Amino acid sequence: MKSWKTQKLKQMAKALLSLKTEKEALAFLRDVATLEELESLSSRWNVVLELNKNTSYRDIAKKTGVSTATITRISHWLKHGEGGYQTALKKLKKS
């Protein structure tokens, strides 16, 4: 099975890590993604924040407009993924 951690993705991760401010990150994200893609990504992150607060799937769906099927998938990755969501949540809690 081919790894999802391609060279292209690694280069993008390095670009993200090089950014120092929220303004720089927002400018990069706007340039790299469509408004629809940004809305989708930010909605998914809002789902993570709500799941972290133990909000019910139904309430998350009402608040975010994200389907319960997508919430279920996000919840799975939050619990059994690569640890990226957990790392981001911990780092945000510290700041």
Steps between C-alpha positions, in 0.01 A plus 500: 500500500633840402565738790275806527803692631616601155790733430253765384308480827822516702601814310165657581535408868842670503347810342232509771762461771699791358214744560530705818174692539129441464497760222769308307316171551168647385663649190663166415178306554303742283753469221520120515131415535165609364250672728293180496799289604585744779141493623504120502832480686400760757164325553683174565723673755191643671362147521822389672467784752139403572584129529775593743233669715290180484223674306249255355519422129151638449592831667825520302306446177260780593782740593729428207279375217728196467322167448499245779676257262789745463501564875528125553802483266665798670437341840664179379812691386502699824514173696688268264684718249859614476472718812496829314172619645610405852834676461336819374245495783774457761713777352204739482411422861853596608492834316 
